[in-house]
Amino acid sequence: MYWCKIARTEKEFEAIAKLNYETFVEEIPQHEHHPSGKRTDEFHAENTYLIVLKNQELVGMIALRDERPFSLDRKMGLVEHGLPEEALDGKLCEIRLLSVRKDHRNGRVFFMLARALADHAYEKGYGAAVISGTVRELKLYDQLGFKAFGKPVGSGEAVFVPMYLTKQHYEQSVAARFQNKRYTFYPGPNELSVEMKKVFQRSPISHRSYQFEVSLKRVRTMLLEMTEASHVHLLAGSGTLANEAMIAQITQLESKGVILVNGAFGERLKQQAQRWGLAYDTIEMKWGEPFDYSEVEHHLKSGMYGWILLTHGETSTGMLNDVAQIKKLCNELGIKVCMDCVSSFGAVRFQLKNIYLATGVSGKAIGSMSGMAMVFSNHIIEESHTIPTYLDLGCYSNGQIPFTYSSQMLASLEIALGAYKQNERYDLLNTRYQTLLMAETNKELEFLTGQGYPMIVTLKVPSKTEYLVKDARLSGFDLHAQSEYLKQRKWAQLSLIQPDFEEAFEKFLLWLHHYKAYEKQ
C-alpha cells in the first residue's frame, strides 16, 4: 500500500538524505559525490518534507519552503518578476527535491505527491508554488499541472526550467483526474445521493403555491410518524437555529430550570440560555462521562425547577445520553423536558411522546442537505409578542407557512425521510456502527466513550493526534478534527453518515494499520 505523510523523525530524514543523493548526485549530476551516499539539503532546517511510503519504505519525496530567498531567486532574480498575475494571488512557496525511486516511477507516487502538495499548500494558504523542473521530466511536470515561466537555467545534464503551479492548474491536470479517491468522515455537509442532487437542478417553486403546501404537509406527516410527537415546526436554518427557537419558548415558562452539560453542545445550550436571560442551574460532568442520575434526581425533586434542558446526542464526544430515567422522573414531577436532538435525530429510533420540546435538522444523520431546522412539541404553541418573529414557533403552528422556504431543500428532505419508512436508514447506520464496534473489539480503534450511537465516534488516539489527522489527510482520508473543541483536546472523529462509508472505512483501517506499525518502529 502506498501512503503519504509529513516527515518528522531522524530516521525519515536519513532516508530522505539517501534518496536526495541517489537522485541529485548519482542520477542528475547536480552535486558532487560523497562517500556517505547521503546529501542533506542546504535548506533542510526550513523544509517541510512530504513523503510517500510503500508499506514501511520511503519511495518518494517532495520538499516545500517559504523562506526567502528561494533557490530560484538566486538563479534568476526575484521570481515575482517573471510570474504571471494568476500566480501572485497569495503567499508563494518553493518546491524542491521532487524525487521518486526508479522502481516506483509508475506515475502513482508522483500523483500522490502532487495531491499531498496541493492539500498541504491549501492548508497553509499558499497561492502558488515554484520549482526548478529538470528538462528530463517536462512531460511529468506538465501532467502535474506545472507551467513554465522562464528560460532554462543550469548547464550540461543539470538543466532546469523555472515552473509554477496554482491550485486551479493542479485541479485541471492529469494528476488530479487520476488521483486516488478522497474519503471524508465529516458529520456534515452530507454527500448527497444522485436522486437528491437532481432536486437542486429543478426550478424553485413558490412557498405560497399549492404544490409546496402539499409537499410540506407530506414532510410534516413523515416527521410526526417518525417521532410520535403531536406537532412539528419547520424553520429555514441550522440546528443551532432550532435550539434557539426552542430556548425562546422556554422563556415563556417563567420558571427556573436545570441544564445538563457533558460536552460542547451542552455548553452551547448553556450559552444560549444565558443570552436569553433564563434562570437556571447546571449539572456538569466531565466531557464524555454520563450524567449522575442520583444527582439529577436530587435536583429535580427539590421542587425548584419547572424545566430541564439537555443534549441527547452529544456530537463533540460521540456520546448518546441516556434520557429514559430522566424523562420518566420529569413526567412524574411535572417538569418539562426540552432536548437538543440535532445529532441523534435520524441516527437512533426514539419517540417524543412525553417531551415538551425537541429539535432536529435535515442534515447530519438524516443525510439530506443542511438548512431545514425542526422543533417538535406535544402542545399547541401560540404566537408571542416578546419572541423575535422569525424564532416564534407560534407563527409556524397549525401548518402555517409564514416565511420563505427553499422548495429544493424541502424536496431533498422528503427523499431522505423516505429511507425511514421501512427503517432502512436506521438499519444501515446501525450496521456501520457495529462495524466500528468490531474494529474496537479487535483493538484497531479505541473510542472515547462506551455510550456511543450510530452517527459519530470520537477516537482515543496517541498524543500525536494532530500528526495522525494531518497524515491521514495527505493519504486521502479527511477525519473530523477541525472544530475548535476538537483542536483544543486533540481529538479526532469518524462520522458514519456519508454514502461511501463502507469503502472509506475499510481503506482507512488498512491505512491505519500501516501507520501504527510505522510509528512503532
N, C-alpha and C positions, 0 to 999 in steps of 0.2 A: 504493500500500500504506500502510495506517495502522500505525504502530508507536509504542511508548512508551519513554521514558527519563527519567532524572533530569537536570534542567538544572544545568549546571556552568560554562558559559562566558559571557563578557561578551556575546557575540552572542546567546545564548539569553536572557539577562536583558534585553537590549534589546527583543527580540521580545515577551517577557513584559510589559514596561512598556507597549508599544504596545497589546497585547490588553487589558491592565488598563484603559487609558484608554478604549478603544473600548467596553468593557462597562460599567465602573463610573463613567464620566463622561458619555459620549455616549448610551449606551442606557439605563442606570439612573442617574439624576442623583443619585448618592451623593456626588460630589466636584466641585469647581469646575473649569472649563475652564482649559487652559493651552496656549499657542501651540506647545509642543514636540510635542503629540499623544502624550505619554507620561506615565505615572504610576508612580512607584516606591513600592511598598507601604511603609508605616511600619515593618513588621516584616520587611522584606526580608532583613536580615542573619541573622534567625533562621529564615527559611522554608526548607523543602525543597520544591522545585517538581517535580511530576510533569507531564510534558508529552507530548502526542500530536502526532506529525508525520504529514503526508501526503507521503510521499517525503521531501522536504527542508524542507517548510514547516511551521511551528508552527501548529496549528489548534485546540488545546485545552490547558487547563492546570488544575491544582489545586495549592494550597499547603498544607503542614502545618507546624505548630509545636507545641512542648510547653512553651515557657517561659510562666510566669505573670507577670502576669495575662493571660488571654485577652481578646480584644476583647469577647467575650460577657460576661466577668466585669465589664467596665466598664459594660455596658449594663443588666445585671440582677443584679449581685452574684455571689458565687461560684456557679458553675454546679452544683456538687455539691448545693447546697440544693434544686435543682429536679429533679435527675436521679433516675430510679428505681434501685433497688438493682442491677439487672442491668447497668447502665452504670458501676457503681463498682468492678467487679472488675478492677483493673489500672490502669495509668497512663493518663491522659487526654491526648489531643491535640486541637488545634483545626484545622478545615479552613477555608480561606479562598480567595477568588478562583477559585471554580469557574466556568470560562468556556469556551465553545466558539464559534468563529467562526460567524456566521449561516449561511453557505453550507455548513456541515458539521454542522448540527444535525439529523442523521438518526437519532439515538439511538446509533449505533455508537460515536462518540467518547466520549459520556457513559459508556457501558457500559465502554469501555476504561479510562477514568479511574477508574471505580468499582472495577474489578478491580485496577488498579495500586495504588489506595489500600488495598484490603483486603490485598494481598500485602505492601506496604511496612509497613503498620501491624502485621501479624502478625510480620514480621521484627524490628520494633523493640519488640515486646512490649506494644503499646497494647491496653487493654481496650475502649476506646470512643473515638469521635471526636464532637466537637460542631461545629455550624455555624450561621451565620445564614442561613437559606434564604429567598430572595426569594419573596414571595407569588405572583409571576408564574409560578413554576415548581414549585408544590407537587406537581403530578401527577408531574413528573420526579423530584423528591426521593423521593416515595413508591415509584416504580419502582426507585430505587437502594437502598431499604431504610431510609431515614431516618424517624424518629419524632419528632413534636413533643413538647416537654416544658415549654413556657411560652407566655405570651401574646405576640402580635406586638409588635415594637418598631420605632421609627422613625416617619416621617410622610411624607405625600404619596406620591410614586411610589417612594420608597425605604423600603418597609415589609418587615421581615424576621421570620421565625418561628424561635425557638430550636429546634434539632433535634439528635438524636443518632443515631449508627449503631454497632451492635456487629457482630462477625463473624457471629454467628448470624442477625441480621436481614439482613445482606447475603446470606448463603447462601440465605436463603428468598425473596429479592427477584426481581423480574422481570429485573433486570440480570444476576443470577447465572445464571438459567435460560437467558438468551440470549447469554451471553458466549462469546467465541471459545474453541475447544478448547485445553486446555493440552497441551504436548508435553514429555515427560521423556526425558532421556538418561542417567538414573541407571543404574549397574550393579547395581541391586537396591534394594528388592524388585521382583520382576517383576510386570507387569500380567498377570494370569492369563487364559488363554483361557476361553471360555464353558464348555467341557467341564470344565476344571479347577475353575472356580468351583462348578459343580454338585456336585462331590465334597464340598465343605465344607458342603453343605446336608444331606448324608446323616447318619444317626445313626452315631456311632462304634461300632466293634466291638472286642471284647477282643483284646489282643495274644496271649492264650493260646488263642484259638479256632482251629479247623481252617481256616476261611476266611482268617484273617490269615496263618497259616503258609504256605498255598498262594500267597497274594499276594506274601509276602516272598520265597518261593523263585523266583517268576517275575521279580521285580525283580533279585535277585542274578544270575540267569542272564543277563538282558539286560545288566547291567553287565559281567559277565565276557566276554560276547561282544564288547562294545564295545572292551574294553581288552586282551583276551587274557591277562589276569592269571589266576592259579590260584585266588585267594581274594579275597573282599571282605567287609569287616566294616562293618555299618551301625550308626551311633550317632545318637541323637536330639540334634541340636545343630548348631552352625555350622561353617564351615570352620576356624576357629581351634581348635575342639574336636578336629577331625580331626587337625590338626597337633600338638596337644598329645598325643593318643594315639600318634601316630607317634613323636614325640620320647621319650615314655615307653618305647617299645620299644627305642629306641637306647641307653637307659641299661643295658639288659641285655647289651649287646655287650662292655662293659668294655674298650673301646679308644678311642683318640683319633681325632678326625675333623676334617674341613675344612668350613667353612660359607662358601658363596659369597653375596656381598651386592652388589646393584646397584640397590636400590630399597627402598621402605618395608616390603615383605613379606619380603624377605631380612633386613632389620633386625629384623623381628618374630621370625623364626625364631631369630636370634642371641639375642634377649632371652629367648625361651622356653627355649633350650638352657642359657642361663646360670642360669635359675631351677631347672632340673633338675640343675644341678651337673655338666654334661657337660664333658669335657676336649676342647678344640677350638682350632684356629687359624682365622683368617678370611682370605679373599681378597676385598678390597673394591675396587669400581670406582665411578667417578662414576655417579650415578643416570642411567639411560638409555644407558649405554655397555656394549657386550658384554664378556664376560669374555675375558681374555687366555689363550688356550688353552695357550700355551707356559709361562706361569706356573703354571697349574693342573697341567699335566703334570709340571713340575719338583717341585711339592709332592707329588703322588701317587706319583711314582717314588722318593721319599726313603725309603719303607718305614716311615714313622712313623704312617700312618693306616689305620684299618680301615673308615671310612665317610665319605661325603660327603653334605652336605645343601644343597639349593638350591631356589629358586623357579623353576618352569617359565614360567608366565605372570605377569609382574610387573605387577600391576594399576596400581600407582602411576605407572608411566611408559608403560603400553601396550606393553610390550616382551615378545616371546617369546624366551626364552633358548635358544640352540642347544645342545642337550644330547647330540646324536648322538655326537660325538667323545668327550665325557666318559664316556658310557655304555660305549662300546667300550673305552676305556682302562681303566676301572674293572673291567670284566668280565675283561680280560686280567690285571689285577693282583690280582683277588680282593677288590676294595674294594666295599663295599655302597653302592648308590645309593639315596638317600631324597629324594623330590621333593614339594614343595607344588604340586599341580596344580589347586588350587581354582578358579582363573580360566581355566585353559586346558582343563580337562576339559569336553567338550561343544562347545568352540569350534573345535578343530582335531583331526583324526584323528591318533592316536598309539597305540602299543601299549606295554604294560608288562611284556612277557615277562621281561626280564632285570633288572627293578627289584626292590630289596629291599622298599621300602615307598613308597607314593604316596597322596596324598589327593585327594578331590574333595568336591563338595557339590551338593545338589539345586537350589539357586538359581543365580545367575549365568547362564552360557551355557546350561545345561540348560533354563532357562525355567520351572521349577516353583516352588512355594512354598519359601522357605528353611526349614531346620530338620532336614534329613537329611544327616548327615555320613558320609563314606565313607573307609575306609582299605583300600587294595589291597596284597596281598602275593603272593609266589610260594613261600611256605613255610608250614607249619602252625605257628601261634603257640600255645604252651602258656600256661596260666594262670600268673600270677606272684604271689608273696607280698609283693612290695615295691611294686608299682604300685597306686595307688588303684583300687578295684574298678571304678568306672564307666569309667575310662580303660584298663582292662586288656583288650586285644584278645583275649586268650586266653578271656575269658568269652563272646566273640561267635563263636568258632571253631566249625566243623562245623555251621553252620546254627542255632546256639543262639539263643534269644530271651530273654536274661537280664533285660532291663528293659523298662519301658513304652515303646511307640511310639504315635504318632498314626496310626490307620488311614487318616484322610483325607489326611495328608501322604504316606503310602506310596502311596495310590491316585493322588494328583496326580503323584507322581514316575513311576509306571508309565505314565501317559498321556504325560508329557513324553518318556520314553525311547522311546515308540513312534515318535516322529518321526525316530529314528536308524536304524530298520530298513532303510530304502531310502536312507539318507543325506540325507533331505530337510532336516533341521535344519542339518547341515554345509553343504549347498549354499546354503541361504538366508542363513546368516551370511556365507559367502564372497562371495556376490553383493552383499550390503550392503557388505562390506569393499572390494570392487572399486569400488563407487560412491564410497566415501570416497577411495580412491586416485586415481580420476579427478578428483575435486574438488581433490586436491593437485596433480596434473599441470596442471590449469587455473589453479593458483595461487589458488584460492578458499580453501584451507586449507593450513596447514603443520604437519607433525607433529614431535613432539619426537624420535622415533626412527624409523629406517627398518626396524627389525626388529619390525614390528607383527604383530598377529594379530586375527582377526575376533571380538573381544569388546569391546575398548575402545581408544580412541586418546587420547593427550594432545596438546593443541594448543599450538603456539607462537603466542602472541598478543602484541599490543603491550604496553608497560609498564603500560597502563591495564586490565589483565586484570580487576581487581576491578570496574571500571566495566562492562566488557563483560558479565560474569556477571550483575550486578545489572540492567542494562538489558535483557538477554535475558529474564530472569525477568519483568520488567514487561510484556514483549511476549508472554509465554506460553510461553517456552522455558526449561526447567529443565536447565541444564548441571550436570555433576557437578564441584563445586568446594568441597564442604563439609568434606571430610576435612582433618584438621589439616595433614598433609604437603602437601596442595594449597594450602591457605591460606598456608602459610609460603613457598611458592615462587611463589605467584600463578599457578598453573596451572589450566587448565580441561580437562575431558574430555567426550568423547562416547561413550556406550555404544551398542552395536548390538543389544542383546538384547530391547528392548521390542517388542511386537507391531506397533505403528503406526510403526515406524522410517521406512519409505519416505516416508510422508506428512510426518512430522515433519522429516526431513532436507531434503526439497525446500523446505518453508516456511522452515526455518531458514536455508538458503543464500540465499534471497531476502531475508530479513530482514538477514542479514549483509552482503549486497551494499549495501543501503541504509545500513546502519550505518557501514560502512567509508567509503563515499562521503561521508556526512555528516561523519564525523570528520576527513576530509581538507580540508574547507572552511576 
